[in-house]
């Protein structure tokens, strides 16, 4: 399976993430300097432990789902293995994100309204 097409995607994603992190950090510092902290920007300063816990849960579920997709793809013959593996990765990755969404929604008690 040739995965050379992933290199530019990963580089682009890394650059986007870097710029997003830098702009969020700059915004936080400006708000702190000006003293404009109120309830509307509270989400910027959420408890880091809870954020990290949910992030770890999300990526754990998604990576397990993608691993299952690779196992399912290898169970088929050589002719269909690549096609089924790629399709399964997207299917199981999406299912993993949905499972994460509903788990976090139930854990935090949000109603979604």
C-alpha positions, 0 to 999 in steps of 0.5 A: 500500500503506497502512502506517499500521498499522506506526507503533504496532508500531515505536513499541512495539518501540522502547519494548520495546528501550529498556527491555530495554537499560536493564535489561541495563545496570543488571544488568551494573553491579550484577554488577560492583559486587558482584563476582559475575562468574563463568562463568555470566554470561560471556555478558553480556560477550561480545566486542562485535566478534563480536556486532556482526559477527553482528548485521550479518550477520543484518540484511544477510541479512534485508534482502536477502531482504525486498528480493527479496520486494519485487522478486518482488511487483512482477513480478506484476500490479497485482491480486496485487502487494500480496498476494504482496509481503506474503506474500513479505516474511514468507516471505523474512524467515523464510528469511533468519533461518534462513540466518543461524542456520545460517551462524553455527552453522557459523562458531562451530562449535556443534553445537546440543546 
